[in-house]
């Protein structure tokens, strides 16, 4: 947050989503209409860093289309 003028709420939601995914006990997690192994998705989420989160937040700021399912959009 210190290097960007972004909403704390959006960052909090992204972190909450990351925690939900990493702590999930499900065998599969739906990503882009596909059921993926939860272990694979968790592994990918654990590799994310600040640069990835800044990229996602930048993309969200530039998006002009209506997002119907914000959680699914962010998991992509």
mmJSON file of the N, C-alpha and C atoms, coordinates in Angstrom:
{"data_MODEL":{"atom_site":{
"group_PDB":["ATOM","ATOM","ATOM","ATOM","ATOM","ATOM","ATOM","ATOM","ATOM","ATOM","ATOM","ATOM","ATOM","ATOM","ATOM","ATOM","ATOM","ATOM","ATOM","ATOM","ATOM","ATOM","ATOM","ATOM","ATOM","ATOM","ATOM","ATOM","ATOM","ATOM","ATOM","ATOM","ATOM","ATOM","ATOM","ATOM","ATOM","ATOM","ATOM","ATOM","ATOM","ATOM","ATOM","ATOM","ATOM","ATOM","ATOM","ATOM","ATOM","ATOM","ATOM","ATOM","ATOM","ATOM","ATOM","ATOM","ATOM","ATOM","ATOM","ATOM","ATOM","ATOM","ATOM","ATOM","ATOM","ATOM","ATOM","ATOM","ATOM","ATOM","ATOM","ATOM","ATOM","ATOM","ATOM","ATOM","ATOM","ATOM","ATOM","ATOM","ATOM","ATOM","ATOM","ATOM","ATOM","ATOM","ATOM","ATOM","ATOM","ATOM","ATOM","ATOM","ATOM","ATOM","ATOM","ATOM","ATOM","ATOM","ATOM","ATOM","ATOM","ATOM","ATOM","ATOM","ATOM","ATOM","ATOM","ATOM","ATOM","ATOM","ATOM","ATOM","ATOM","ATOM","ATOM","ATOM","ATOM","ATOM","ATOM","ATOM","ATOM","ATOM","ATOM","ATOM","ATOM","ATOM","ATOM","ATOM","ATOM","ATOM","ATOM","ATOM","ATOM","ATOM","ATOM","ATOM","ATOM","ATOM","ATOM","ATOM","ATOM","ATOM","ATOM","ATOM","ATOM","ATOM","ATOM","ATOM","ATOM","ATOM","ATOM","ATOM","ATOM","ATOM","ATOM","ATOM","ATOM","ATOM","ATOM","ATOM","ATOM","ATOM","ATOM","ATOM","ATOM","ATOM","ATOM","ATOM","ATOM","ATOM","ATOM","ATOM","ATOM","ATOM","ATOM","ATOM","ATOM","ATOM","ATOM","ATOM","ATOM","ATOM","ATOM","ATOM","ATOM","ATOM","ATOM","ATOM","ATOM","ATOM","ATOM","ATOM","ATOM","ATOM","ATOM","ATOM","ATOM","ATOM","ATOM","ATOM","ATOM","ATOM","ATOM","ATOM","ATOM","ATOM","ATOM","ATOM","ATOM","ATOM","ATOM","ATOM","ATOM","ATOM","ATOM","ATOM","ATOM","ATOM","ATOM","ATOM","ATOM","ATOM","ATOM","ATOM","ATOM","ATOM","ATOM","ATOM"],
"id":[1,2,3,4,5,6,7,8,9,10,11,12,13,14,15,16,17,18,19,20,21,22,23,24,25,26,27,28,29,30,31,32,33,34,35,36,37,38,39,40,41,42,43,44,45,46,47,48,49,50,51,52,53,54,55,56,57,58,59,60,61,62,63,64,65,66,67,68,69,70,71,72,73,74,75,76,77,78,79,80,81,82,83,84,85,86,87,88,89,90,91,92,93,94,95,96,97,98,99,100,101,102,103,104,105,106,107,108,109,110,111,112,113,114,115,116,117,118,119,120,121,122,123,124,125,126,127,128,129,130,131,132,133,134,135,136,137,138,139,140,141,142,143,144,145,146,147,148,149,150,151,152,153,154,155,156,157,158,159,160,161,162,163,164,165,166,167,168,169,170,171,172,173,174,175,176,177,178,179,180,181,182,183,184,185,186,187,188,189,190,191,192,193,194,195,196,197,198,199,200,201,202,203,204,205,206,207,208,209,210,211,212,213,214,215,216,217,218,219,220,221,222,223,224,225,226,227,228],
"type_symbol":["N","C","C","N","C","C","N","C","C","N","C","C","N","C","C","N","C","C","N","C","C","N","C","C","N","C","C","N","C","C","N","C","C","N","C","C","N","C","C","N","C","C","N","C","C","N","C","C","N","C","C","N","C","C","N","C","C","N","C","C","N","C","C","N","C","C","N","C","C","N","C","C","N","C","C","N","C","C","N","C","C","N","C","C","N","C","C","N","C","C","N","C","C","N","C","C","N","C","C","N","C","C","N","C","C","N","C","C","N","C","C","N","C","C","N","C","C","N","C","C","N","C","C","N","C","C","N","C","C","N","C","C","N","C","C","N","C","C","N","C","C","N","C","C","N","C","C","N","C","C","N","C","C","N","C","C","N","C","C","N","C","C","N","C","C","N","C","C","N","C","C","N","C","C","N","C","C","N","C","C","N","C","C","N","C","C","N","C","C","N","C","C","N","C","C","N","C","C","N","C","C","N","C","C","N","C","C","N","C","C","N","C","C","N","C","C","N","C","C","N","C","C","N","C","C","N","C","C"],
"label_atom_id":["N","CA","C","N","CA","C","N","CA","C","N","CA","C","N","CA","C","N","CA","C","N","CA","C","N","CA","C","N","CA","C","N","CA","C","N","CA","C","N","CA","C","N","CA","C","N","CA","C","N","CA","C","N","CA","C","N","CA","C","N","CA","C","N","CA","C","N","CA","C","N","CA","C","N","CA","C","N","CA","C","N","CA","C","N","CA","C","N","CA","C","N","CA","C","N","CA","C","N","CA","C","N","CA","C","N","CA","C","N","CA","C","N","CA","C","N","CA","C","N","CA","C","N","CA","C","N","CA","C","N","CA","C","N","CA","C","N","CA","C","N","CA","C","N","CA","C","N","CA","C","N","CA","C","N","CA","C","N","CA","C","N","CA","C","N","CA","C","N","CA","C","N","CA","C","N","CA","C","N","CA","C","N","CA","C","N","CA","C","N","CA","C","N","CA","C","N","CA","C","N","CA","C","N","CA","C","N","CA","C","N","CA","C","N","CA","C","N","CA","C","N","CA","C","N","CA","C","N","CA","C","N","CA","C","N","CA","C","N","CA","C","N","CA","C","N","CA","C","N","CA","C","N","CA","C","N","CA","C","N","CA","C","N","CA","C"],
"label_alt_id":[null,null,null,null,null,null,null,null,null,null,null,null,null,null,null,null,null,null,null,null,null,null,null,null,null,null,null,null,null,null,null,null,null,null,null,null,null,null,null,null,null,null,null,null,null,null,null,null,null,null,null,null,null,null,null,null,null,null,null,null,null,null,null,null,null,null,null,null,null,null,null,null,null,null,null,null,null,null,null,null,null,null,null,null,null,null,null,null,null,null,null,null,null,null,null,null,null,null,null,null,null,null,null,null,null,null,null,null,null,null,null,null,null,null,null,null,null,null,null,null,null,null,null,null,null,null,null,null,null,null,null,null,null,null,null,null,null,null,null,null,null,null,null,null,null,null,null,null,null,null,null,null,null,null,null,null,null,null,null,null,null,null,null,null,null,null,null,null,null,null,null,null,null,null,null,null,null,null,null,null,null,null,null,null,null,null,null,null,null,null,null,null,null,null,null,null,null,null,null,null,null,null,null,null,null,null,null,null,null,null,null,null,null,null,null,null,null,null,null,null,null,null,null,null,null,null,null,null],
"label_comp_id":["UNK","UNK","UNK","UNK","UNK","UNK","UNK","UNK","UNK","UNK","UNK","UNK","UNK","UNK","UNK","UNK","UNK","UNK","UNK","UNK","UNK","UNK","UNK","UNK","UNK","UNK","UNK","UNK","UNK","UNK","UNK","UNK","UNK","UNK","UNK","UNK","UNK","UNK","UNK","UNK","UNK","UNK","UNK","UNK","UNK","UNK","UNK","UNK","UNK","UNK","UNK","UNK","UNK","UNK","UNK","UNK","UNK","UNK","UNK","UNK","UNK","UNK","UNK","UNK","UNK","UNK","UNK","UNK","UNK","UNK","UNK","UNK","UNK","UNK","UNK","UNK","UNK","UNK","UNK","UNK","UNK","UNK","UNK","UNK","UNK","UNK","UNK","UNK","UNK","UNK","UNK","UNK","UNK","UNK","UNK","UNK","UNK","UNK","UNK","UNK","UNK","UNK","UNK","UNK","UNK","UNK","UNK","UNK","UNK","UNK","UNK","UNK","UNK","UNK","UNK","UNK","UNK","UNK","UNK","UNK","UNK","UNK","UNK","UNK","UNK","UNK","UNK","UNK","UNK","UNK","UNK","UNK","UNK","UNK","UNK","UNK","UNK","UNK","UNK","UNK","UNK","UNK","UNK","UNK","UNK","UNK","UNK","UNK","UNK","UNK","UNK","UNK","UNK","UNK","UNK","UNK","UNK","UNK","UNK","UNK","UNK","UNK","UNK","UNK","UNK","UNK","UNK","UNK","UNK","UNK","UNK","UNK","UNK","UNK","UNK","UNK","UNK","UNK","UNK","UNK","UNK","UNK","UNK","UNK","UNK","UNK","UNK","UNK","UNK","UNK","UNK","UNK","UNK","UNK","UNK","UNK","UNK","UNK","UNK","UNK","UNK","UNK","UNK","UNK","UNK","UNK","UNK","UNK","UNK","UNK","UNK","UNK","UNK","UNK","UNK","UNK","UNK","UNK","UNK","UNK","UNK","UNK","UNK","UNK","UNK","UNK","UNK","UNK"],
"label_asym_id":["A","A","A","A","A","A","A","A","A","A","A","A","A","A","A","A","A","A","A","A","A","A","A","A","A","A","A","A","A","A","A","A","A","A","A","A","A","A","A","A","A","A","A","A","A","A","A","A","A","A","A","A","A","A","A","A","A","A","A","A","A","A","A","A","A","A","A","A","A","A","A","A","A","A","A","A","A","A","A","A","A","A","A","A","A","A","A","A","A","A","A","A","A","A","A","A","A","A","A","A","A","A","A","A","A","A","A","A","A","A","A","A","A","A","A","A","A","A","A","A","A","A","A","A","A","A","A","A","A","A","A","A","A","A","A","A","A","A","A","A","A","A","A","A","A","A","A","A","A","A","A","A","A","A","A","A","A","A","A","A","A","A","A","A","A","A","A","A","A","A","A","A","A","A","A","A","A","A","A","A","A","A","A","A","A","A","A","A","A","A","A","A","A","A","A","A","A","A","A","A","A","A","A","A","A","A","A","A","A","A","A","A","A","A","A","A","A","A","A","A","A","A","A","A","A","A","A","A"],
"label_entity_id":["1","1","1","1","1","1","1","1","1","1","1","1","1","1","1","1","1","1","1","1","1","1","1","1","1","1","1","1","1","1","1","1","1","1","1","1","1","1","1","1","1","1","1","1","1","1","1","1","1","1","1","1","1","1","1","1","1","1","1","1","1","1","1","1","1","1","1","1","1","1","1","1","1","1","1","1","1","1","1","1","1","1","1","1","1","1","1","1","1","1","1","1","1","1","1","1","1","1","1","1","1","1","1","1","1","1","1","1","1","1","1","1","1","1","1","1","1","1","1","1","1","1","1","1","1","1","1","1","1","1","1","1","1","1","1","1","1","1","1","1","1","1","1","1","1","1","1","1","1","1","1","1","1","1","1","1","1","1","1","1","1","1","1","1","1","1","1","1","1","1","1","1","1","1","1","1","1","1","1","1","1","1","1","1","1","1","1","1","1","1","1","1","1","1","1","1","1","1","1","1","1","1","1","1","1","1","1","1","1","1","1","1","1","1","1","1","1","1","1","1","1","1","1","1","1","1","1","1"],
"label_seq_id":[1,1,1,2,2,2,3,3,3,4,4,4,5,5,5,6,6,6,7,7,7,8,8,8,9,9,9,10,10,10,11,11,11,12,12,12,13,13,13,14,14,14,15,15,15,16,16,16,17,17,17,18,18,18,19,19,19,20,20,20,21,21,21,22,22,22,23,23,23,24,24,24,25,25,25,26,26,26,27,27,27,28,28,28,29,29,29,30,30,30,31,31,31,32,32,32,33,33,33,34,34,34,35,35,35,36,36,36,37,37,37,38,38,38,39,39,39,40,40,40,41,41,41,42,42,42,43,43,43,44,44,44,45,45,45,46,46,46,47,47,47,48,48,48,49,49,49,50,50,50,51,51,51,52,52,52,53,53,53,54,54,54,55,55,55,56,56,56,57,57,57,58,58,58,59,59,59,60,60,60,61,61,61,62,62,62,63,63,63,64,64,64,65,65,65,66,66,66,67,67,67,68,68,68,69,69,69,70,70,70,71,71,71,72,72,72,73,73,73,74,74,74,75,75,75,76,76,76],
"pdbx_PDB_ins_code":[null,null,null,null,null,null,null,null,null,null,null,null,null,null,null,null,null,null,null,null,null,null,null,null,null,null,null,null,null,null,null,null,null,null,null,null,null,null,null,null,null,null,null,null,null,null,null,null,null,null,null,null,null,null,null,null,null,null,null,null,null,null,null,null,null,null,null,null,null,null,null,null,null,null,null,null,null,null,null,null,null,null,null,null,null,null,null,null,null,null,null,null,null,null,null,null,null,null,null,null,null,null,null,null,null,null,null,null,null,null,null,null,null,null,null,null,null,null,null,null,null,null,null,null,null,null,null,null,null,null,null,null,null,null,null,null,null,null,null,null,null,null,null,null,null,null,null,null,null,null,null,null,null,null,null,null,null,null,null,null,null,null,null,null,null,null,null,null,null,null,null,null,null,null,null,null,null,null,null,null,null,null,null,null,null,null,null,null,null,null,null,null,null,null,null,null,null,null,null,null,null,null,null,null,null,null,null,null,null,null,null,null,null,null,null,null,null,null,null,null,null,null,null,null,null,null,null,null],
"Cartn_x":[0.824,0.0,0.859,2.048,2.849,3.327,3.439,3.955,2.865,1.639,0.544,-0.656,-1.326,-2.545,-3.738,-3.927,-5.02,-5.869,-6.95,-7.899,-7.466,-7.423,-7.107,-8.14,-9.391,-10.451,-10.166,-9.72,-9.426,-8.268,-7.235,-6.095,-6.532,-7.347,-7.842,-8.631,-9.444,-10.232,-9.331,-8.277,-7.344,-6.639,-6.187,-5.506,-6.477,-7.711,-8.718,-8.952,-9.035,-9.206,-8.013,-6.805,-5.608,-5.616,-6.004,-6.074,-7.128,-8.302,-9.364,-8.875,-8.18,-7.701,-6.643,-5.679,-4.575,-5.059,-6.078,-6.581,-7.725,-8.117,-9.244,-8.957,-9.994,-9.872,-10.503,-10.978,-11.585,-10.522,-10.95,-10.022,-9.776,-10.776,-10.681,-11.126,-10.553,-10.934,-11.232,-12.373,-12.784,-12.012,-11.326,-10.562,-10.923,-11.488,-11.86,-12.711,-13.764,-14.72,-14.108,-12.954,-12.269,-12.024,-12.252,-11.909,-10.447,-9.653,-8.218,-7.928,-6.892,-6.471,-6.188,-6.754,-6.556,-5.08,-4.349,-2.925,-2.146,-2.504,-1.838,-2.16,-3.432,-3.848,-3.189,-3.169,-2.528,-1.046,-0.393,1.028,1.264,0.415,0.541,0.284,-0.709,-1.009,0.136,0.781,1.88,3.116,3.184,4.301,4.076,2.869,2.556,3.318,3.709,4.384,3.739,4.321,3.769,3.62,4.551,4.474,3.243,2.916,1.725,0.463,0.435,-0.747,-0.887,0.217,0.16,-0.362,0.067,-0.392,-1.899,-2.404,-3.838,-4.621,-4.135,-4.838,-4.838,-3.74,-3.679,-4.665,-4.751,-5.704,-7.142,-7.416,-8.766,-9.123,-8.153,-8.404,-8.701,-8.079,-8.252,-9.457,-10.007,-11.112,-12.349,-12.985,-14.192,-15.434,-15.278,-16.434,-16.995,-18.273,-18.93,-18.484,-18.062,-17.624,-18.774,-19.258,-20.397,-19.985,-18.832,-18.375,-16.944,-16.821,-15.517,-14.536,-15.011,-14.117,-13.506,-14.331,-13.827,-12.884,-13.227,-12.386,-10.985,-10.924,-9.629,-8.83,-9.505,-8.789,-8.094,-8.682,-8.068,-6.672],
"Cartn_y":[-1.204,0.0,1.256,1.196,2.408,2.983,2.16,2.667,2.872,2.841,2.943,3.653,4.417,5.092,4.206,3.18,2.247,2.108,1.464,1.291,0.184,0.494,-0.501,-1.62,-1.27,-2.276,-3.336,-2.907,-3.856,-4.758,-4.177,-4.977,-5.98,-5.539,-6.442,-7.6,-7.318,-8.366,-9.365,-8.876,-9.769,-10.671,-10.103,-10.902,-11.917,-11.508,-12.423,-13.591,-13.301,-14.346,-15.3,-14.744,-15.58,-16.503,-15.986,-16.795,-17.882,-17.521,-18.511,-19.657,-19.323,-20.358,-21.23,-20.606,-21.365,-22.229,-21.79,-22.546,-23.497,-23.523,-24.356,-25.834,-26.556,-28.002,-28.767,-28.024,-28.655,-29.397,-30.389,-31.13,-30.386,-29.598,-28.853,-27.421,-26.509,-25.097,-24.695,-24.051,-23.65,-22.405,-22.524,-21.421,-21.345,-20.217,-20.025,-21.179,-21.512,-22.568,-23.964,-24.128,-25.41,-25.781,-27.02,-27.482,-27.906,-27.211,-27.493,-28.132,-28.92,-29.505,-28.383,-28.494,-27.457,-27.301,-28.401,-28.32,-27.515,-27.655,-26.89,-25.405,-25.092,-23.691,-23.072,-23.8,-23.306,-23.027,-23.938,-23.773,-22.5,-22.257,-21.048,-19.79,-19.83,-18.666,-18.363,-19.404,-19.191,-18.581,-18.625,-18.033,-16.558,-16.046,-14.65,-13.702,-12.554,-11.539,-10.169,-9.14,-7.793,-7.33,-7.728,-7.353,-7.923,-9.161,-9.781,-9.053,-8.729,-8.055,-6.659,-5.941,-4.621,-4.738,-5.773,-5.987,-6.205,-7.068,-7.355,-6.09,-5.329,-4.099,-3.096,-3.01,-2.125,-2.547,-3.842,-4.355,-4.063,-4.22,-3.948,-2.467,-1.589,-0.16,0.209,-0.488,-0.19,-0.893,-1.883,-2.664,-1.79,-1.91,-1.117,-1.987,-3.308,-4.189,-4.534,-4.881,-5.239,-6.636,-6.752,-8.037,-8.6,-9.782,-10.368,-11.141,-11.775,-12.557,-12.126,-11.188,-10.604,-11.663,-12.606,-13.646,-14.461,-14.91,-15.685,-14.847,-13.584,-12.686,-12.58,-12.468,-12.317,-13.607,-14.745,-16.024,-16.253,-15.752,-15.944,-15.41],
"Cartn_z":[0.0,0.0,0.0,0.554,0.701,-0.627,-1.662,-2.933,-3.974,-3.59,-4.545,-3.959,-4.757,-4.312,-4.65,-3.871,-4.111,-2.867,-3.051,-1.968,-1.011,0.237,1.261,1.234,0.929,0.881,-0.184,-1.365,-2.436,-2.035,-1.472,-1.025,0.041,0.977,2.02,1.413,0.395,-0.249,-0.973,-1.606,-2.297,-1.293,-0.203,0.832,1.43,1.671,2.212,1.248,-0.034,-1.039,-1.026,-0.944,-0.911,0.301,1.433,2.661,2.5,1.944,1.723,0.847,-0.236,-1.157,-0.488,0.15,0.754,1.918,2.613,3.77,3.415,2.163,1.743,1.989,2.381,2.566,1.395,0.393,-0.779,-1.589,-2.334,-3.186,-4.495,-4.927,-6.178,-5.96,-6.732,-6.71,-8.142,-8.351,-9.699,-10.118,-11.258,-11.835,-13.312,-13.735,-15.144,-15.665,-14.942,-15.303,-15.329,-14.741,-14.678,-13.225,-12.875,-11.531,-11.528,-10.74,-10.644,-9.29,-9.237,-7.973,-6.975,-5.802,-4.783,-4.448,-4.428,-4.098,-5.135,-6.399,-7.459,-7.315,-7.082,-6.938,-5.704,-4.605,-3.378,-3.626,-4.314,-4.616,-5.428,-6.402,-7.22,-6.39,-5.522,-4.686,-3.725,-3.216,-2.276,-2.943,-4.248,-4.989,-5.31,-5.074,-5.394,-4.472,-5.033,-4.23,-4.481,-3.923,-4.042,-5.48,-6.339,-7.751,-8.424,-8.102,-8.663,-8.193,-6.916,-6.365,-6.963,-7.131,-7.78,-9.201,-9.916,-11.283,-11.312,-10.434,-10.376,-10.038,-9.075,-8.694,-9.846,-10.581,-11.74,-12.813,-13.063,-14.052,-13.627,-12.345,-11.854,-12.004,-11.787,-11.93,-13.381,-14.33,-15.753,-16.372,-15.696,-16.238,-16.428,-17.592,-17.869,-18.002,-17.969,-18.097,-16.722,-16.707,-15.458,-15.029,-13.797,-13.245,-12.429,-12.829,-12.124,-10.883,-10.916,-9.773,-9.441,-8.526,-8.203,-7.697,-6.908,-6.38,-7.512,-8.457,-9.582,-10.439,-10.628,-11.427,-10.821,-9.526,-8.856,-8.823,-8.814,-8.8,-10.146,-11.207,-12.528,-12.513],
"occupancy":[1.0,1.0,1.0,1.0,1.0,1.0,1.0,1.0,1.0,1.0,1.0,1.0,1.0,1.0,1.0,1.0,1.0,1.0,1.0,1.0,1.0,1.0,1.0,1.0,1.0,1.0,1.0,1.0,1.0,1.0,1.0,1.0,1.0,1.0,1.0,1.0,1.0,1.0,1.0,1.0,1.0,1.0,1.0,1.0,1.0,1.0,1.0,1.0,1.0,1.0,1.0,1.0,1.0,1.0,1.0,1.0,1.0,1.0,1.0,1.0,1.0,1.0,1.0,1.0,1.0,1.0,1.0,1.0,1.0,1.0,1.0,1.0,1.0,1.0,1.0,1.0,1.0,1.0,1.0,1.0,1.0,1.0,1.0,1.0,1.0,1.0,1.0,1.0,1.0,1.0,1.0,1.0,1.0,1.0,1.0,1.0,1.0,1.0,1.0,1.0,1.0,1.0,1.0,1.0,1.0,1.0,1.0,1.0,1.0,1.0,1.0,1.0,1.0,1.0,1.0,1.0,1.0,1.0,1.0,1.0,1.0,1.0,1.0,1.0,1.0,1.0,1.0,1.0,1.0,1.0,1.0,1.0,1.0,1.0,1.0,1.0,1.0,1.0,1.0,1.0,1.0,1.0,1.0,1.0,1.0,1.0,1.0,1.0,1.0,1.0,1.0,1.0,1.0,1.0,1.0,1.0,1.0,1.0,1.0,1.0,1.0,1.0,1.0,1.0,1.0,1.0,1.0,1.0,1.0,1.0,1.0,1.0,1.0,1.0,1.0,1.0,1.0,1.0,1.0,1.0,1.0,1.0,1.0,1.0,1.0,1.0,1.0,1.0,1.0,1.0,1.0,1.0,1.0,1.0,1.0,1.0,1.0,1.0,1.0,1.0,1.0,1.0,1.0,1.0,1.0,1.0,1.0,1.0,1.0,1.0,1.0,1.0,1.0,1.0,1.0,1.0,1.0,1.0,1.0,1.0,1.0,1.0,1.0,1.0,1.0,1.0,1.0,1.0],
"B_iso_or_equiv":[0.0,0.0,0.0,0.0,0.0,0.0,0.0,0.0,0.0,0.0,0.0,0.0,0.0,0.0,0.0,0.0,0.0,0.0,0.0,0.0,0.0,0.0,0.0,0.0,0.0,0.0,0.0,0.0,0.0,0.0,0.0,0.0,0.0,0.0,0.0,0.0,0.0,0.0,0.0,0.0,0.0,0.0,0.0,0.0,0.0,0.0,0.0,0.0,0.0,0.0,0.0,0.0,0.0,0.0,0.0,0.0,0.0,0.0,0.0,0.0,0.0,0.0,0.0,0.0,0.0,0.0,0.0,0.0,0.0,0.0,0.0,0.0,0.0,0.0,0.0,0.0,0.0,0.0,0.0,0.0,0.0,0.0,0.0,0.0,0.0,0.0,0.0,0.0,0.0,0.0,0.0,0.0,0.0,0.0,0.0,0.0,0.0,0.0,0.0,0.0,0.0,0.0,0.0,0.0,0.0,0.0,0.0,0.0,0.0,0.0,0.0,0.0,0.0,0.0,0.0,0.0,0.0,0.0,0.0,0.0,0.0,0.0,0.0,0.0,0.0,0.0,0.0,0.0,0.0,0.0,0.0,0.0,0.0,0.0,0.0,0.0,0.0,0.0,0.0,0.0,0.0,0.0,0.0,0.0,0.0,0.0,0.0,0.0,0.0,0.0,0.0,0.0,0.0,0.0,0.0,0.0,0.0,0.0,0.0,0.0,0.0,0.0,0.0,0.0,0.0,0.0,0.0,0.0,0.0,0.0,0.0,0.0,0.0,0.0,0.0,0.0,0.0,0.0,0.0,0.0,0.0,0.0,0.0,0.0,0.0,0.0,0.0,0.0,0.0,0.0,0.0,0.0,0.0,0.0,0.0,0.0,0.0,0.0,0.0,0.0,0.0,0.0,0.0,0.0,0.0,0.0,0.0,0.0,0.0,0.0,0.0,0.0,0.0,0.0,0.0,0.0,0.0,0.0,0.0,0.0,0.0,0.0,0.0,0.0,0.0,0.0,0.0,0.0],
"pdbx_formal_charge":[null,null,null,null,null,null,null,null,null,null,null,null,null,null,null,null,null,null,null,null,null,null,null,null,null,null,null,null,null,null,null,null,null,null,null,null,null,null,null,null,null,null,null,null,null,null,null,null,null,null,null,null,null,null,null,null,null,null,null,null,null,null,null,null,null,null,null,null,null,null,null,null,null,null,null,null,null,null,null,null,null,null,null,null,null,null,null,null,null,null,null,null,null,null,null,null,null,null,null,null,null,null,null,null,null,null,null,null,null,null,null,null,null,null,null,null,null,null,null,null,null,null,null,null,null,null,null,null,null,null,null,null,null,null,null,null,null,null,null,null,null,null,null,null,null,null,null,null,null,null,null,null,null,null,null,null,null,null,null,null,null,null,null,null,null,null,null,null,null,null,null,null,null,null,null,null,null,null,null,null,null,null,null,null,null,null,null,null,null,null,null,null,null,null,null,null,null,null,null,null,null,null,null,null,null,null,null,null,null,null,null,null,null,null,null,null,null,null,null,null,null,null,null,null,null,null,null,null],
"auth_seq_id":[1,1,1,2,2,2,3,3,3,4,4,4,5,5,5,6,6,6,7,7,7,8,8,8,9,9,9,10,10,10,11,11,11,12,12,12,13,13,13,14,14,14,15,15,15,16,16,16,17,17,17,18,18,18,19,19,19,20,20,20,21,21,21,22,22,22,23,23,23,24,24,24,25,25,25,26,26,26,27,27,27,28,28,28,29,29,29,30,30,30,31,31,31,32,32,32,33,33,33,34,34,34,35,35,35,36,36,36,37,37,37,38,38,38,39,39,39,40,40,40,41,41,41,42,42,42,43,43,43,44,44,44,45,45,45,46,46,46,47,47,47,48,48,48,49,49,49,50,50,50,51,51,51,52,52,52,53,53,53,54,54,54,55,55,55,56,56,56,57,57,57,58,58,58,59,59,59,60,60,60,61,61,61,62,62,62,63,63,63,64,64,64,65,65,65,66,66,66,67,67,67,68,68,68,69,69,69,70,70,70,71,71,71,72,72,72,73,73,73,74,74,74,75,75,75,76,76,76],
"auth_comp_id":["UNK","UNK","UNK","UNK","UNK","UNK","UNK","UNK","UNK","UNK","UNK","UNK","UNK","UNK","UNK","UNK","UNK","UNK","UNK","UNK","UNK","UNK","UNK","UNK","UNK","UNK","UNK","UNK","UNK","UNK","UNK","UNK","UNK","UNK","UNK","UNK","UNK","UNK","UNK","UNK","UNK","UNK","UNK","UNK","UNK","UNK","UNK","UNK","UNK","UNK","UNK","UNK","UNK","UNK","UNK","UNK","UNK","UNK","UNK","UNK","UNK","UNK","UNK","UNK","UNK","UNK","UNK","UNK","UNK","UNK","UNK","UNK","UNK","UNK","UNK","UNK","UNK","UNK","UNK","UNK","UNK","UNK","UNK","UNK","UNK","UNK","UNK","UNK","UNK","UNK","UNK","UNK","UNK","UNK","UNK","UNK","UNK","UNK","UNK","UNK","UNK","UNK","UNK","UNK","UNK","UNK","UNK","UNK","UNK","UNK","UNK","UNK","UNK","UNK","UNK","UNK","UNK","UNK","UNK","UNK","UNK","UNK","UNK","UNK","UNK","UNK","UNK","UNK","UNK","UNK","UNK","UNK","UNK","UNK","UNK","UNK","UNK","UNK","UNK","UNK","UNK","UNK","UNK","UNK","UNK","UNK","UNK","UNK","UNK","UNK","UNK","UNK","UNK","UNK","UNK","UNK","UNK","UNK","UNK","UNK","UNK","UNK","UNK","UNK","UNK","UNK","UNK","UNK","UNK","UNK","UNK","UNK","UNK","UNK","UNK","UNK","UNK","UNK","UNK","UNK","UNK","UNK","UNK","UNK","UNK","UNK","UNK","UNK","UNK","UNK","UNK","UNK","UNK","UNK","UNK","UNK","UNK","UNK","UNK","UNK","UNK","UNK","UNK","UNK","UNK","UNK","UNK","UNK","UNK","UNK","UNK","UNK","UNK","UNK","UNK","UNK","UNK","UNK","UNK","UNK","UNK","UNK","UNK","UNK","UNK","UNK","UNK","UNK"],
"auth_asym_id":["A","A","A","A","A","A","A","A","A","A","A","A","A","A","A","A","A","A","A","A","A","A","A","A","A","A","A","A","A","A","A","A","A","A","A","A","A","A","A","A","A","A","A","A","A","A","A","A","A","A","A","A","A","A","A","A","A","A","A","A","A","A","A","A","A","A","A","A","A","A","A","A","A","A","A","A","A","A","A","A","A","A","A","A","A","A","A","A","A","A","A","A","A","A","A","A","A","A","A","A","A","A","A","A","A","A","A","A","A","A","A","A","A","A","A","A","A","A","A","A","A","A","A","A","A","A","A","A","A","A","A","A","A","A","A","A","A","A","A","A","A","A","A","A","A","A","A","A","A","A","A","A","A","A","A","A","A","A","A","A","A","A","A","A","A","A","A","A","A","A","A","A","A","A","A","A","A","A","A","A","A","A","A","A","A","A","A","A","A","A","A","A","A","A","A","A","A","A","A","A","A","A","A","A","A","A","A","A","A","A","A","A","A","A","A","A","A","A","A","A","A","A","A","A","A","A","A","A"],
"auth_atom_id":["N","CA","C","N","CA","C","N","CA","C","N","CA","C","N","CA","C","N","CA","C","N","CA","C","N","CA","C","N","CA","C","N","CA","C","N","CA","C","N","CA","C","N","CA","C","N","CA","C","N","CA","C","N","CA","C","N","CA","C","N","CA","C","N","CA","C","N","CA","C","N","CA","C","N","CA","C","N","CA","C","N","CA","C","N","CA","C","N","CA","C","N","CA","C","N","CA","C","N","CA","C","N","CA","C","N","CA","C","N","CA","C","N","CA","C","N","CA","C","N","CA","C","N","CA","C","N","CA","C","N","CA","C","N","CA","C","N","CA","C","N","CA","C","N","CA","C","N","CA","C","N","CA","C","N","CA","C","N","CA","C","N","CA","C","N","CA","C","N","CA","C","N","CA","C","N","CA","C","N","CA","C","N","CA","C","N","CA","C","N","CA","C","N","CA","C","N","CA","C","N","CA","C","N","CA","C","N","CA","C","N","CA","C","N","CA","C","N","CA","C","N","CA","C","N","CA","C","N","CA","C","N","CA","C","N","CA","C","N","CA","C","N","CA","C","N","CA","C","N","CA","C","N","CA","C","N","CA","C","N","CA","C","N","CA","C"],
"pdbx_PDB_model_num":[1,1,1,1,1,1,1,1,1,1,1,1,1,1,1,1,1,1,1,1,1,1,1,1,1,1,1,1,1,1,1,1,1,1,1,1,1,1,1,1,1,1,1,1,1,1,1,1,1,1,1,1,1,1,1,1,1,1,1,1,1,1,1,1,1,1,1,1,1,1,1,1,1,1,1,1,1,1,1,1,1,1,1,1,1,1,1,1,1,1,1,1,1,1,1,1,1,1,1,1,1,1,1,1,1,1,1,1,1,1,1,1,1,1,1,1,1,1,1,1,1,1,1,1,1,1,1,1,1,1,1,1,1,1,1,1,1,1,1,1,1,1,1,1,1,1,1,1,1,1,1,1,1,1,1,1,1,1,1,1,1,1,1,1,1,1,1,1,1,1,1,1,1,1,1,1,1,1,1,1,1,1,1,1,1,1,1,1,1,1,1,1,1,1,1,1,1,1,1,1,1,1,1,1,1,1,1,1,1,1,1,1,1,1,1,1,1,1,1,1,1,1,1,1,1,1,1,1]
}}}
